[in-house]
């Protein structure tokens, strides 16, 4: 299940419950079938823009409010986590990065380019 669809469904369900509306009432006010609403709330539906607009009208909220707080934030690894995976810090000020530990690959001595 895609994280964005799941988060969108949770947001629709949250707004619906805040308004005290059942799925059946949302069905009547939006014109969408209750099973479709249920699939969306469970993160299984893939609603079109038209469907999202109908949900917003059914919930009596502006379209932008549906998307408020839906950002999916990925946790950035800590330096300790990076180092524990065998990476080390390289470079000078302004050009820092991390490279894997280990021996650099040896050049074979043969050139792949033809003269």
Residue pairs with C-beta under 8 A, 6 or more apart in sequence:
1 43
1 44
2 43
3 72
4 70
4 72
5 43
5 44
5 45
5 46
6 43
7 43
7 70
7 72
8 40
8 43
8 47
8 66
8 70
9 40
9 41
9 42
9 43
9 44
9 45
10 41
10 43
11 66
11 67
11 69
11 70
12 37
12 40
12 41
12 55
12 59
12 66
13 41
15 59
15 61
15 65
15 66
16 22
16 23
16 26
16 41
16 59
19 59
19 60
21 29
21 58
21 59
23 34
23 37
23 38
23 41
24 34
26 32
26 34
26 37
26 55
26 58
26 59
27 33
27 34
27 37
29 57
29 58
29 59
29 60
30 37
30 54
30 55
30 57
30 58
30 59
31 54
31 58
32 51
32 54
32 55
32 58
36 45
36 51
37 55
39 45
40 47
40 51
40 55
47 55
52 63
52 66
53 63
55 66
56 62
56 63
56 65
56 66
59 66
82 98
86 100
86 101
86 102
87 98
87 99
87 100
87 101
88 98
88 99
88 101
89 96
89 97
89 98
90 96
90 97
90 98
90 99
91 97
